[in-house]
Amino acid sequence: MKKCESCGMPMQQKSDFGGGKEDNRYCKFCTYPSGDLKPRHEIRENMVKFYMKMKRLDRPQAERYVDSYMSQMPAWQ
């Protein structure tokens, strides 16, 4: 199974891939409809909101978590 090189999301179905392109290294959440990668700050903000909601972290905790996580991802090396 492929994982998004920006956020780590598992990509199993064609619709999970950016632009619906199965050879895309990035998921539908990290790309524009064309399949092009969104800017880092935009992806970071969406991930912070996601972790605040899903893990019930406050904003500073979510920001620290996301910053650490993103620094490990190939897209942001």
PQR file with spaces between the fields and no chain letter, atoms N, CA, C, O and H, PARSE charges and radii, in Angstrom:
ATOM       1  N    MET     1       0.838   -1.176    0.000 -0.4000 1.5000
ATOM       2  CA   MET     1       0.000    0.000    0.000 -0.0000 2.0000
ATOM       3  C    MET     1       0.890    1.251    0.000  0.5500 1.7000
ATOM       4  O    MET     1       1.863    1.344    0.749 -0.5500 1.4000
ATOM       5  N    LYS     2       0.535    2.183   -0.843 -0.4000 1.5000
ATOM       6  CA   LYS     2       1.271    3.440   -0.910 -0.0000 2.0000
ATOM       7  C    LYS     2       0.760    4.399    0.152  0.5500 1.7000
ATOM       8  O    LYS     2      -0.409    4.367    0.537 -0.5500 1.4000
ATOM       9  H    LYS     2      -0.254    2.107   -1.452  0.4000 1.0000
ATOM      10  N    LYS     3       1.664    5.251    0.614 -0.4000 1.5000
ATOM      11  CA   LYS     3       1.293    6.305    1.558 -0.0000 2.0000
ATOM      12  C    LYS     3       1.697    7.643    0.965  0.5500 1.7000
ATOM      13  O    LYS     3       2.706    7.754    0.268 -0.5500 1.4000
ATOM      14  H    LYS     3       2.614    5.277    0.301  0.4000 1.0000
ATOM      15  N    CYS     4       0.897    8.645    1.251 -0.4000 1.5000
ATOM      16  CA   CYS     4       1.186   10.000    0.791 -0.0000 2.0000
ATOM      17  C    CYS     4       2.537   10.444    1.354  0.5500 1.7000
ATOM      18  O    CYS     4       2.791   10.313    2.551 -0.5500 1.4000
ATOM      19  H    CYS     4       0.078    8.555    1.817  0.4000 1.0000
ATOM      20  N    GLU     5       3.392   10.964    0.492 -0.4000 1.5000
ATOM      21  CA   GLU     5       4.716   11.416    0.909 -0.0000 2.0000
ATOM      22  C    GLU     5       4.684   12.791    1.576  0.5500 1.7000
ATOM      23  O    GLU     5       5.721   13.314    1.983 -0.5500 1.4000
ATOM      24  H    GLU     5       3.186   11.071   -0.481  0.4000 1.0000
ATOM      25  N    SER     6       3.501   13.365    1.681 -0.4000 1.5000
ATOM      26  CA   SER     6       3.341   14.653    2.344 -0.0000 2.0000
ATOM      27  C    SER     6       2.759   14.496    3.745  0.5500 1.7000
ATOM      28  O    SER     6       3.251   15.103    4.697 -0.5500 1.4000
ATOM      29  H    SER     6       2.659   12.940    1.350  0.4000 1.0000
ATOM      30  N    CYS     7       1.699   13.671    3.873 -0.4000 1.5000
ATOM      31  CA   CYS     7       1.011   13.542    5.160 -0.0000 2.0000
ATOM      32  C    CYS     7       0.977   12.125    5.716  0.5500 1.7000
ATOM      33  O    CYS     7       0.625   11.931    6.879 -0.5500 1.4000
ATOM      34  H    CYS     7       1.300   13.178    3.101  0.4000 1.0000
ATOM      35  N    GLY     8       1.333   11.139    4.914 -0.4000 1.5000
ATOM      36  CA   GLY     8       1.361    9.759    5.372 -0.0000 2.0000
ATOM      37  C    GLY     8       0.052    9.002    5.241  0.5500 1.7000
ATOM      38  O    GLY     8      -0.032    7.848    5.663 -0.5500 1.4000
ATOM      39  H    GLY     8       1.618   11.297    3.968  0.4000 1.0000
ATOM      40  N    MET     9      -0.964    9.619    4.670 -0.4000 1.5000
ATOM      41  CA   MET     9      -2.248    8.947    4.519 -0.0000 2.0000
ATOM      42  C    MET     9      -2.112    7.725    3.604  0.5500 1.7000
ATOM      43  O    MET     9      -1.509    7.816    2.534 -0.5500 1.4000
ATOM      44  H    MET     9      -0.895   10.555    4.327  0.4000 1.0000
ATOM      45  N    PRO    10      -2.675    6.574    4.023 -0.5600 1.5000
ATOM      46  CA   PRO    10      -2.679    5.408    3.136  0.2800 2.0000
ATOM      47  C    PRO    10      -3.515    5.699    1.890  0.5500 1.7000
ATOM      48  O    PRO    10      -4.602    6.269    1.984 -0.5500 1.4000
ATOM      49  N    MET    11      -3.008    5.310    0.743 -0.4000 1.5000
ATOM      50  CA   MET    11      -3.730    5.516   -0.514 -0.0000 2.0000
ATOM      51  C    MET    11      -3.979    4.146   -1.133  0.5500 1.7000
ATOM      52  O    MET    11      -3.061    3.504   -1.642 -0.5500 1.4000
ATOM      53  H    MET    11      -2.125    4.847    0.668  0.4000 1.0000
ATOM      54  N    GLN    12      -5.227    3.714   -1.083 -0.4000 1.5000
ATOM      55  CA   GLN    12      -5.588    2.379   -1.562 -0.0000 2.0000
ATOM      56  C    GLN    12      -6.395    2.426   -2.843  0.5500 1.7000
ATOM      57  O    GLN    12      -6.191    1.612   -3.744 -0.5500 1.4000
ATOM      58  H    GLN    12      -5.973    4.236   -0.670  0.4000 1.0000
ATOM      59  N    GLN    13      -7.302    3.368   -2.924 -0.4000 1.5000
ATOM      60  CA   GLN    13      -8.178    3.471   -4.087 -0.0000 2.0000
ATOM      61  C    GLN    13      -7.707    4.610   -4.985  0.5500 1.7000
ATOM      62  O    GLN    13      -7.029    5.533   -4.533 -0.5500 1.4000
ATOM      63  H    GLN    13      -7.468    4.029   -2.192  0.4000 1.0000
ATOM      64  N    LYS    14      -8.069    4.536   -6.242 -0.4000 1.5000
ATOM      65  CA   LYS    14      -7.688    5.579   -7.188 -0.0000 2.0000
ATOM      66  C    LYS    14      -8.108    6.959   -6.691  0.5500 1.7000
ATOM      67  O    LYS    14      -7.385    7.937   -6.884 -0.5500 1.4000
ATOM      68  H    LYS    14      -8.621    3.786   -6.610  0.4000 1.0000
ATOM      69  N    SER    15      -9.259    7.039   -6.062 -0.4000 1.5000
ATOM      70  CA   SER    15      -9.780    8.323   -5.576 -0.0000 2.0000
ATOM      71  C    SER    15      -8.970    8.891   -4.412  0.5500 1.7000
ATOM      72  O    SER    15      -9.108   10.071   -4.088 -0.5500 1.4000
ATOM      73  H    SER    15      -9.846    6.245   -5.905  0.4000 1.0000
ATOM      74  N    ASP    16      -8.133    8.080   -3.781 -0.4000 1.5000
ATOM      75  CA   ASP    16      -7.279    8.556   -2.682 -0.0000 2.0000
ATOM      76  C    ASP    16      -6.082    9.353   -3.187  0.5500 1.7000
ATOM      77  O    ASP    16      -5.522   10.168   -2.454 -0.5500 1.4000
ATOM      78  H    ASP    16      -8.020    7.121   -4.044  0.4000 1.0000
ATOM      79  N    PHE    17      -5.694    9.123   -4.424 -0.4000 1.5000
ATOM      80  CA   PHE    17      -4.506    9.749   -4.995 -0.0000 2.0000
ATOM      81  C    PHE    17      -4.827   11.147   -5.521  0.5500 1.7000
ATOM      82  O    PHE    17      -5.918   11.397   -6.033 -0.5500 1.4000
ATOM      83  H    PHE    17      -6.150    8.461   -5.020  0.4000 1.0000
ATOM      84  N    GLY    18      -3.868   12.041   -5.388 -0.4000 1.5000
ATOM      85  CA   GLY    18      -4.044   13.401   -5.891 -0.0000 2.0000
ATOM      86  C    GLY    18      -4.371   13.412   -7.369  0.5500 1.7000
ATOM      87  O    GLY    18      -3.672   12.797   -8.173 -0.5500 1.4000
ATOM      88  H    GLY    18      -2.981   11.837   -4.972  0.4000 1.0000
ATOM      89  N    GLY    19      -5.427   14.108   -7.724 -0.4000 1.5000
ATOM      90  CA   GLY    19      -5.861   14.179   -9.114 -0.0000 2.0000
ATOM      91  C    GLY    19      -6.405   12.866   -9.643  0.5500 1.7000
ATOM      92  O    GLY    19      -6.643   12.731  -10.843 -0.5500 1.4000
ATOM      93  H    GLY    19      -5.996   14.608   -7.071  0.4000 1.0000
ATOM      94  N    GLY    20      -6.605   11.888   -8.753 -0.4000 1.5000
ATOM      95  CA   GLY    20      -7.088   10.576   -9.185 -0.0000 2.0000
ATOM      96  C    GLY    20      -6.051    9.804   -9.984  0.5500 1.7000
ATOM      97  O    GLY    20      -6.381    8.857  -10.698 -0.5500 1.4000
ATOM      98  H    GLY    20      -6.412   11.998   -7.778  0.4000 1.0000
ATOM      99  N    LYS    21      -4.792   10.215   -9.858 -0.4000 1.5000
ATOM     100  CA   LYS    21      -3.699    9.603  -10.623 -0.0000 2.0000
ATOM     101  C    LYS    21      -2.938    8.640   -9.722  0.5500 1.7000
ATOM     102  O    LYS    21      -2.286    9.062   -8.767 -0.5500 1.4000
ATOM     103  H    LYS    21      -4.524   10.984   -9.277  0.4000 1.0000
ATOM     104  N    GLU    22      -3.020    7.361  -10.021 -0.4000 1.5000
ATOM     105  CA   GLU    22      -2.430    6.346   -9.144 -0.0000 2.0000
ATOM     106  C    GLU    22      -0.907    6.391   -9.069  0.5500 1.7000
ATOM     107  O    GLU    22      -0.312    5.738   -8.212 -0.5500 1.4000
ATOM     108  H    GLU    22      -3.551    7.018  -10.796  0.4000 1.0000
ATOM     109  N    ASP    23      -0.278    7.145   -9.945 -0.4000 1.5000
ATOM     110  CA   ASP    23       1.182    7.284   -9.873 -0.0000 2.0000
ATOM     111  C    ASP    23       1.582    8.535   -9.082  0.5500 1.7000
ATOM     112  O    ASP    23       2.770    8.823   -8.933 -0.5500 1.4000
ATOM     113  H    ASP    23      -0.762    7.675  -10.641  0.4000 1.0000
ATOM     114  N    ASN    24       0.586    9.279   -8.576 -0.4000 1.5000
ATOM     115  CA   ASN    24       0.876   10.480   -7.785 -0.0000 2.0000
ATOM     116  C    ASN    24       1.407   10.068   -6.416  0.5500 1.7000
ATOM     117  O    ASN    24       0.891    9.134   -5.802 -0.5500 1.4000
ATOM     118  H    ASN    24      -0.378    9.045   -8.698  0.4000 1.0000
ATOM     119  N    ARG    25       2.421   10.755   -5.947 -0.4000 1.5000
ATOM     120  CA   ARG    25       3.025   10.453   -4.645 -0.0000 2.0000
ATOM     121  C    ARG    25       2.261   11.095   -3.492  0.5500 1.7000
ATOM     122  O    ARG    25       2.567   10.848   -2.326 -0.5500 1.4000
ATOM     123  H    ARG    25       2.839   11.514   -6.446  0.4000 1.0000
ATOM     124  N    TYR    26       1.266   11.920   -3.820 -0.4000 1.5000
ATOM     125  CA   TYR    26       0.541   12.677   -2.801 -0.0000 2.0000
ATOM     126  C    TYR    26      -0.955   12.374   -2.853  0.5500 1.7000
ATOM     127  O    TYR    26      -1.498   12.044   -3.908 -0.5500 1.4000
ATOM     128  H    TYR    26       1.018   12.121   -4.768  0.4000 1.0000
ATOM     129  N    CYS    27      -1.608   12.490   -1.701 -0.4000 1.5000
ATOM     130  CA   CYS    27      -3.034   12.163   -1.602 -0.0000 2.0000
ATOM     131  C    CYS    27      -3.924   13.330   -2.055  0.5500 1.7000
ATOM     132  O    CYS    27      -3.459   14.431   -2.351 -0.5500 1.4000
ATOM     133  H    CYS    27      -1.167   12.758   -0.845  0.4000 1.0000
ATOM     134  N    LYS    28      -5.202   13.031   -2.092 -0.4000 1.5000
ATOM     135  CA   LYS    28      -6.195   14.011   -2.519 -0.0000 2.0000
ATOM     136  C    LYS    28      -6.288   15.201   -1.578  0.5500 1.7000
ATOM     137  O    LYS    28      -6.712   16.278   -1.998 -0.5500 1.4000
ATOM     138  H    LYS    28      -5.579   12.136   -1.853  0.4000 1.0000
ATOM     139  N    PHE    29      -5.906   15.040   -0.323 -0.4000 1.5000
ATOM     140  CA   PHE    29      -5.983   16.136    0.636 -0.0000 2.0000
ATOM     141  C    PHE    29      -4.787   17.081    0.532  0.5500 1.7000
ATOM     142  O    PHE    29      -4.885   18.249    0.908 -0.5500 1.4000
ATOM     143  H    PHE    29      -5.562   14.165    0.018  0.4000 1.0000
ATOM     144  N    CYS    30      -3.677   16.589    0.031 -0.4000 1.5000
ATOM     145  CA   CYS    30      -2.451   17.388   -0.066 -0.0000 2.0000
ATOM     146  C    CYS    30      -2.252   18.004   -1.450  0.5500 1.7000
ATOM     147  O    CYS    30      -1.252   18.677   -1.700 -0.5500 1.4000
ATOM     148  H    CYS    30      -3.598   15.640   -0.275  0.4000 1.0000
ATOM     149  N    THR    31      -3.200   17.771   -2.336 -0.4000 1.5000
ATOM     150  CA   THR    31      -3.059   18.274   -3.702 -0.0000 2.0000
ATOM     151  C    THR    31      -4.285   19.064   -4.138  0.5500 1.7000
ATOM     152  O    THR    31      -5.364   18.972   -3.552 -0.5500 1.4000
ATOM     153  H    THR    31      -4.012   17.225   -2.133  0.4000 1.0000
ATOM     154  N    TYR    32      -4.072   19.832   -5.177 -0.4000 1.5000
ATOM     155  CA   TYR    32      -5.167   20.498   -5.870 -0.0000 2.0000
ATOM     156  C    TYR    32      -5.859   19.462   -6.758  0.5500 1.7000
ATOM     157  O    TYR    32      -5.312   18.377   -6.955 -0.5500 1.4000
ATOM     158  H    TYR    32      -3.195   19.906   -5.653  0.4000 1.0000
ATOM     159  N    PRO    33      -7.037   19.760   -7.297 -0.5600 1.5000
ATOM     160  CA   PRO    33      -7.719   18.808   -8.181  0.2800 2.0000
ATOM     161  C    PRO    33      -6.847   18.337   -9.356  0.5500 1.7000
ATOM     162  O    PRO    33      -7.050   17.244   -9.886 -0.5500 1.4000
ATOM     163  N    SER    34      -5.896   19.155   -9.748 -0.4000 1.5000
ATOM     164  CA   SER    34      -4.993   18.786  -10.846 -0.0000 2.0000
ATOM     165  C    SER    34      -3.988   17.712  -10.433  0.5500 1.7000
ATOM     166  O    SER    34      -3.377   17.067  -11.285 -0.5500 1.4000
ATOM     167  H    SER    34      -5.731   20.042   -9.317  0.4000 1.0000
ATOM     168  N    GLY    35      -3.817   17.522   -9.117 -0.4000 1.5000
ATOM     169  CA   GLY    35      -2.841   16.566   -8.616 -0.0000 2.0000
ATOM     170  C    GLY    35      -1.550   17.212   -8.159  0.5500 1.7000
ATOM     171  O    GLY    35      -0.666   16.530   -7.640 -0.5500 1.4000
ATOM     172  H    GLY    35      -4.313   18.046   -8.425  0.4000 1.0000
ATOM     173  N    ASP    36      -1.426   18.528   -8.346 -0.4000 1.5000
ATOM     174  CA   ASP    36      -0.218   19.248   -7.919 -0.0000 2.0000
ATOM     175  C    ASP    36      -0.235   19.468   -6.415  0.5500 1.7000
ATOM     176  O    ASP    36      -1.281   19.752   -5.830 -0.5500 1.4000
ATOM     177  H    ASP    36      -2.144   19.082   -8.768  0.4000 1.0000
ATOM     178  N    LEU    37       0.921   19.337   -5.801 -0.4000 1.5000
ATOM     179  CA   LEU    37       1.057   19.482   -4.358 -0.0000 2.0000
ATOM     180  C    LEU    37       0.732   20.906   -3.907  0.5500 1.7000
ATOM     181  O    LEU    37       1.177   21.881   -4.511 -0.5500 1.4000
ATOM     182  H    LEU    37       1.770   19.107   -6.276  0.4000 1.0000
ATOM     183  N    LYS    38      -0.046   21.002   -2.841 -0.4000 1.5000
ATOM     184  CA   LYS    38      -0.367   22.302   -2.244 -0.0000 2.0000
ATOM     185  C    LYS    38       0.857   22.816   -1.481  0.5500 1.7000
ATOM     186  O    LYS    38       1.764   22.035   -1.191 -0.5500 1.4000
ATOM     187  H    LYS    38      -0.407   20.210   -2.350  0.4000 1.0000
ATOM     188  N    PRO    39       0.904   24.108   -1.151 -0.5600 1.5000
ATOM     189  CA   PRO    39       2.021   24.637   -0.361  0.2800 2.0000
ATOM     190  C    PRO    39       2.047   24.032    1.048  0.5500 1.7000
ATOM     191  O    PRO    39       1.013   23.662    1.605 -0.5500 1.4000
ATOM     192  N    ARG    40       3.240   23.944    1.595 -0.4000 1.5000
ATOM     193  CA   ARG    40       3.441   23.340    2.913 -0.0000 2.0000
ATOM     194  C    ARG    40       2.557   23.983    3.985  0.5500 1.7000
ATOM     195  O    ARG    40       1.953   23.276    4.791 -0.5500 1.4000
ATOM     196  H    ARG    40       4.080   24.245    1.143  0.4000 1.0000
ATOM     197  N    HIS    41       2.476   25.315    4.000 -0.4000 1.5000
ATOM     198  CA   HIS    41       1.703   25.991    5.044 -0.0000 2.0000
ATOM     199  C    HIS    41       0.222   25.614    4.992  0.5500 1.7000
ATOM     200  O    HIS    41      -0.437   25.543    6.030 -0.5500 1.4000
ATOM     201  H    HIS    41       2.967   25.889    3.345  0.4000 1.0000
ATOM     202  N    GLU    42      -0.295   25.377    3.808 -0.4000 1.5000
ATOM     203  CA   GLU    42      -1.708   25.007    3.667 -0.0000 2.0000
ATOM     204  C    GLU    42      -1.944   23.582    4.182  0.5500 1.7000
ATOM     205  O    GLU    42      -2.923   23.324    4.882 -0.5500 1.4000
ATOM     206  H    GLU    42       0.240   25.434    2.966  0.4000 1.0000
ATOM     207  N    ILE    43      -1.053   22.676    3.835 -0.4000 1.5000
ATOM     208  CA   ILE    43      -1.164   21.298    4.304 -0.0000 2.0000
ATOM     209  C    ILE    43      -0.992   21.255    5.819  0.5500 1.7000
ATOM     210  O    ILE    43      -1.725   20.547    6.510 -0.5500 1.4000
ATOM     211  H    ILE    43      -0.258   22.886    3.266  0.4000 1.0000
ATOM     212  N    ARG    44      -0.027   22.009    6.334 -0.4000 1.5000
ATOM     213  CA   ARG    44       0.218   22.048    7.776 -0.0000 2.0000
ATOM     214  C    ARG    44      -1.036   22.491    8.523  0.5500 1.7000
ATOM     215  O    ARG    44      -1.427   21.869    9.511 -0.5500 1.4000
ATOM     216  H    ARG    44       0.569   22.584    5.773  0.4000 1.0000
ATOM     217  N    GLU    45      -1.660   23.558    8.054 -0.4000 1.5000
ATOM     218  CA   GLU    45      -2.855   24.071    8.725 -0.0000 2.0000
ATOM     219  C    GLU    45      -3.973   23.038    8.732  0.5500 1.7000
ATOM     220  O    GLU    45      -4.648   22.863    9.746 -0.5500 1.4000
ATOM     221  H    GLU    45      -1.343   24.063    7.252  0.4000 1.0000
ATOM     222  N    ASN    46      -4.175   22.352    7.612 -0.4000 1.5000
ATOM     223  CA   ASN    46      -5.217   21.322    7.544 -0.0000 2.0000
ATOM     224  C    ASN    46      -4.905   20.160    8.483  0.5500 1.7000
ATOM     225  O    ASN    46      -5.806   19.605    9.112 -0.5500 1.4000
ATOM     226  H    ASN    46      -3.627   22.494    6.788  0.4000 1.0000
ATOM     227  N    MET    47      -3.630   19.796    8.575 -0.4000 1.5000
ATOM     228  CA   MET    47      -3.245   18.711    9.480 -0.0000 2.0000
ATOM     229  C    MET    47      -3.416   19.124   10.937  0.5500 1.7000
ATOM     230  O    MET    47      -3.857   18.319   11.757 -0.5500 1.4000
ATOM     231  H    MET    47      -2.899   20.246    8.064  0.4000 1.0000
ATOM     232  N    VAL    48      -3.076   20.360   11.268 -0.4000 1.5000
ATOM     233  CA   VAL    48      -3.259   20.847   12.633 -0.0000 2.0000
ATOM     234  C    VAL    48      -4.738   20.756   13.014  0.5500 1.7000
ATOM     235  O    VAL    48      -5.073   20.266   14.093 -0.5500 1.4000
ATOM     236  H    VAL    48      -2.717   21.014   10.602  0.4000 1.0000
ATOM     237  N    LYS    49      -5.608   21.219   12.146 -0.4000 1.5000
ATOM     238  CA   LYS    49      -7.049   21.152   12.417 -0.0000 2.0000
ATOM     239  C    LYS    49      -7.515   19.706   12.568  0.5500 1.7000
ATOM     240  O    LYS    49      -8.326   19.394   13.440 -0.5500 1.4000
ATOM     241  H    LYS    49      -5.336   21.618   11.270  0.4000 1.0000
ATOM     242  N    PHE    50      -6.997   18.831   11.716 -0.4000 1.5000
ATOM     243  CA   PHE    50      -7.361   17.412   11.779 -0.0000 2.0000
ATOM     244  C    PHE    50      -6.978   16.814   13.135  0.5500 1.7000
ATOM     245  O    PHE    50      -7.795   16.147   13.769 -0.5500 1.4000
ATOM     246  H    PHE    50      -6.338   19.084   11.008  0.4000 1.0000
ATOM     247  N    TYR    51      -5.753   17.047   13.578 -0.4000 1.5000
ATOM     248  CA   TYR    51      -5.301   16.465   14.844 -0.0000 2.0000
ATOM     249  C    TYR    51      -5.960   17.116   16.057  0.5500 1.7000
ATOM     250  O    TYR    51      -6.134   16.464   17.087 -0.5500 1.4000
ATOM     251  H    TYR    51      -5.089   17.589   13.063  0.4000 1.0000
ATOM     252  N    MET    52      -6.325   18.372   15.952 -0.4000 1.5000
ATOM     253  CA   MET    52      -7.070   18.999   17.041 -0.0000 2.0000
ATOM     254  C    MET    52      -8.421   18.301   17.222  0.5500 1.7000
ATOM     255  O    MET    52      -8.881   18.078   18.342 -0.5500 1.4000
ATOM     256  H    MET    52      -6.184   18.902   15.116  0.4000 1.0000
ATOM     257  N    LYS    53      -9.031   17.970   16.110 -0.4000 1.5000
ATOM     258  CA   LYS    53     -10.344   17.334   16.157 -0.0000 2.0000
ATOM     259  C    LYS    53     -10.233   15.846   16.510  0.5500 1.7000
ATOM     260  O    LYS    53     -10.931   15.367   17.404 -0.5500 1.4000
ATOM     261  H    LYS    53      -8.658   18.150   15.200  0.4000 1.0000
ATOM     262  N    MET    54      -9.363   15.120   15.813 -0.4000 1.5000
ATOM     263  CA   MET    54      -9.311   13.670   15.955 -0.0000 2.0000
ATOM     264  C    MET    54      -8.615   13.212   17.243  0.5500 1.7000
ATOM     265  O    MET    54      -9.027   12.227   17.856 -0.5500 1.4000
ATOM     266  H    MET    54      -8.796   15.509   15.087  0.4000 1.0000
ATOM     267  N    LYS    55      -7.577   13.917   17.645 -0.4000 1.5000
ATOM     268  CA   LYS    55      -6.845   13.529   18.861 -0.0000 2.0000
ATOM     269  C    LYS    55      -7.160   14.443   20.037  0.5500 1.7000
ATOM     270  O    LYS    55      -6.626   14.276   21.134 -0.5500 1.4000
ATOM     271  H    LYS    55      -7.242   14.718   17.148  0.4000 1.0000
ATOM     272  N    ARG    56      -8.035   15.410   19.792 -0.4000 1.5000
ATOM     273  CA   ARG    56      -8.453   16.366   20.822 -0.0000 2.0000
ATOM     274  C    ARG    56      -7.271   17.069   21.478  0.5500 1.7000
ATOM     275  O    ARG    56      -7.202   17.206   22.700 -0.5500 1.4000
ATOM     276  H    ARG    56      -8.470   15.546   18.901  0.4000 1.0000
ATOM     277  N    LEU    57      -6.349   17.508   20.636 -0.4000 1.5000
ATOM     278  CA   LEU    57      -5.191   18.266   21.095 -0.0000 2.0000
ATOM     279  C    LEU    57      -5.522   19.744   21.052  0.5500 1.7000
ATOM     280  O    LEU    57      -6.322   20.177   20.223 -0.5500 1.4000
ATOM     281  H    LEU    57      -6.404   17.397   19.644  0.4000 1.0000
ATOM     282  N    ASP    58      -4.916   20.523   21.936 -0.4000 1.5000
ATOM     283  CA   ASP    58      -5.080   21.968   21.781 -0.0000 2.0000
ATOM     284  C    ASP    58      -4.149   22.413   20.654  0.5500 1.7000
ATOM     285  O    ASP    58      -3.297   21.645   20.208 -0.5500 1.4000
ATOM     286  H    ASP    58      -4.266   20.172   22.609  0.4000 1.0000
ATOM     287  N    ARG    59      -4.314   23.646   20.199 -0.4000 1.5000
ATOM     288  CA   ARG    59      -3.582   24.099   19.009 -0.0000 2.0000
ATOM     289  C    ARG    59      -2.056   23.992   19.167  0.5500 1.7000
ATOM     290  O    ARG    59      -1.402   23.466   18.266 -0.5500 1.4000
ATOM     291  H    ARG    59      -5.007   24.269   20.562  0.4000 1.0000
ATOM     292  N    PRO    60      -1.469   24.465   20.266 -0.5600 1.5000
ATOM     293  CA   PRO    60      -0.006   24.337   20.390  0.2800 2.0000
ATOM     294  C    PRO    60       0.476   22.882   20.356  0.5500 1.7000
ATOM     295  O    PRO    60       1.509   22.588   19.755 -0.5500 1.4000
ATOM     296  N    GLN    61      -0.259   21.979   20.990 -0.4000 1.5000
ATOM     297  CA   GLN    61       0.115   20.561   20.959 -0.0000 2.0000
ATOM     298  C    GLN    61       0.028   20.018   19.531  0.5500 1.7000
ATOM     299  O    GLN    61       0.931   19.320   19.070 -0.5500 1.4000
ATOM     300  H    GLN    61      -1.099   22.217   21.479  0.4000 1.0000
ATOM     301  N    ALA    62      -1.056   20.340   18.842 -0.4000 1.5000
ATOM     302  CA   ALA    62      -1.241   19.866   17.473 -0.0000 2.0000
ATOM     303  C    ALA    62      -0.164   20.426   16.554  0.5500 1.7000
ATOM     304  O    ALA    62       0.342   19.714   15.687 -0.5500 1.4000
ATOM     305  H    ALA    62      -1.790   20.907   19.216  0.4000 1.0000
ATOM     306  N    GLU    63       0.188   21.687   16.735 -0.4000 1.5000
ATOM     307  CA   GLU    63       1.237   22.290   15.906 -0.0000 2.0000
ATOM     308  C    GLU    63       2.578   21.600   16.127  0.5500 1.7000
ATOM     309  O    GLU    63       3.294   21.324   15.165 -0.5500 1.4000
ATOM     310  H    GLU    63      -0.223   22.265   17.440  0.4000 1.0000
ATOM     311  N    ARG    64       2.925   21.321   17.369 -0.4000 1.5000
ATOM     312  CA   ARG    64       4.187   20.624   17.656 -0.0000 2.0000
ATOM     313  C    ARG    64       4.177   19.228   17.034  0.5500 1.7000
ATOM     314  O    ARG    64       5.159   18.803   16.425 -0.5500 1.4000
ATOM     315  H    ARG    64       2.344   21.546   18.151  0.4000 1.0000
ATOM     316  N    TYR    65       3.068   18.527   17.194 -0.4000 1.5000
ATOM     317  CA   TYR    65       2.951   17.180   16.642 -0.0000 2.0000
ATOM     318  C    TYR    65       3.096   17.202   15.119  0.5500 1.7000
ATOM     319  O    TYR    65       3.864   16.426   14.552 -0.5500 1.4000
ATOM     320  H    TYR    65       2.270   18.872   17.690  0.4000 1.0000
ATOM     321  N    VAL    66       2.363   18.084   14.472 -0.4000 1.5000
ATOM     322  CA   VAL    66       2.392   18.169   13.009 -0.0000 2.0000
ATOM     323  C    VAL    66       3.770   18.591   12.508  0.5500 1.7000
ATOM     324  O    VAL    66       4.262   18.036   11.525 -0.5500 1.4000
ATOM     325  H    VAL    66       1.739   18.714   14.934  0.4000 1.0000
ATOM     326  N    ASP    67       4.392   19.551   13.160 -0.4000 1.5000
ATOM     327  CA   ASP    67       5.723   19.987   12.735 -0.0000 2.0000
ATOM     328  C    ASP    67       6.727   18.840   12.814  0.5500 1.7000
ATOM     329  O    ASP    67       7.541   18.657   11.908 -0.5500 1.4000
ATOM     330  H    ASP    67       3.992   20.002   13.958  0.4000 1.0000
ATOM     331  N    SER    68       6.667   18.085   13.880 -0.4000 1.5000
ATOM     332  CA   SER    68       7.560   16.940   14.030 -0.0000 2.0000
ATOM     333  C    SER    68       7.268   15.875   12.973  0.5500 1.7000
ATOM     334  O    SER    68       8.183   15.334   12.353 -0.5500 1.4000
ATOM     335  H    SER    68       6.006   18.234   14.616  0.4000 1.0000
ATOM     336  N    TYR    69       6.001   15.587   12.781 -0.4000 1.5000
ATOM     337  CA   TYR    69       5.581   14.567   11.822 -0.0000 2.0000
ATOM     338  C    TYR    69       5.970   14.956   10.401  0.5500 1.7000
ATOM     339  O    TYR    69       6.539   14.151    9.664 -0.5500 1.4000
ATOM     340  H    TYR    69       5.257   16.027   13.285  0.4000 1.0000
ATOM     341  N    MET    70       5.664   16.185   10.024 -0.4000 1.5000
ATOM     342  CA   MET    70       5.956   16.625    8.652 -0.0000 2.0000
ATOM     343  C    MET    70       7.456   16.636    8.364  0.5500 1.7000
ATOM     344  O    MET    70       7.870   16.418    7.225 -0.5500 1.4000
ATOM     345  H    MET    70       5.202   16.839   10.624  0.4000 1.0000
ATOM     346  N    SER    71       8.255   16.884    9.369 -0.4000 1.5000
ATOM     347  CA   SER    71       9.704   16.933    9.142 -0.0000 2.0000
ATOM     348  C    SER    71      10.259   15.566    8.755  0.5500 1.7000
ATOM     349  O    SER    71      11.367   15.473    8.228 -0.5500 1.4000
ATOM     350  H    SER    71       7.919   17.061   10.294  0.4000 1.0000
ATOM     351  N    GLN    72       9.496   14.505    9.013 -0.4000 1.5000
ATOM     352  CA   GLN    72       9.904   13.157    8.651 -0.0000 2.0000
ATOM     353  C    GLN    72       9.419   12.729    7.260  0.5500 1.7000
ATOM     354  O    GLN    72       9.864   11.713    6.727 -0.5500 1.4000
ATOM     355  H    GLN    72       8.596   14.581    9.442  0.4000 1.0000
ATOM     356  N    MET    73       8.518   13.500    6.687 -0.4000 1.5000
ATOM     357  CA   MET    73       7.912   13.106    5.419 -0.0000 2.0000
ATOM     358  C    MET    73       8.795   13.509    4.235  0.5500 1.7000
ATOM     359  O    MET    73       9.362   14.602    4.238 -0.5500 1.4000
ATOM     360  H    MET    73       8.156   14.325    7.120  0.4000 1.0000
ATOM     361  N    PRO    74       8.919   12.644    3.227 -0.5600 1.5000
ATOM     362  CA   PRO    74       9.801   12.914    2.077  0.2800 2.0000
ATOM     363  C    PRO    74       9.521   14.242    1.367  0.5500 1.7000
ATOM     364  O    PRO    74      10.452   14.893    0.890 -0.5500 1.4000
ATOM     365  N    ALA    75       8.277   14.642    1.294 -0.4000 1.5000
ATOM     366  CA   ALA    75       7.951   15.890    0.588 -0.0000 2.0000
ATOM     367  C    ALA    75       8.553   17.101    1.249  0.5500 1.7000
ATOM     368  O    ALA    75       8.761   18.120    0.590 -0.5500 1.4000
ATOM     369  H    ALA    75       7.521   14.114    1.681  0.4000 1.0000
ATOM     370  N    TRP    76       8.846   17.021    2.551 -0.4000 1.5000
ATOM     371  CA   TRP    76       9.279   18.195    3.310 -0.0000 2.0000
ATOM     372  C    TRP    76      10.712   18.065    3.841  0.5500 1.7000
ATOM     373  O    TRP    76      11.107   18.796    4.749 -0.5500 1.4000
ATOM     374  H    TRP    76       8.677   16.193    3.086  0.4000 1.0000
ATOM     375  N    GLN    77      11.471   17.154    3.284 -0.4000 1.5000
ATOM     376  CA   GLN    77      12.876   16.975    3.677 -0.0000 2.0000
ATOM     377  C    GLN    77      13.750   18.084    3.124  0.5500 1.7000
ATOM     378  O    GLN    77      14.958   18.091    3.357 -0.5500 1.4000
ATOM     379  H    GLN    77      11.150   16.560    2.546  0.4000 1.0000
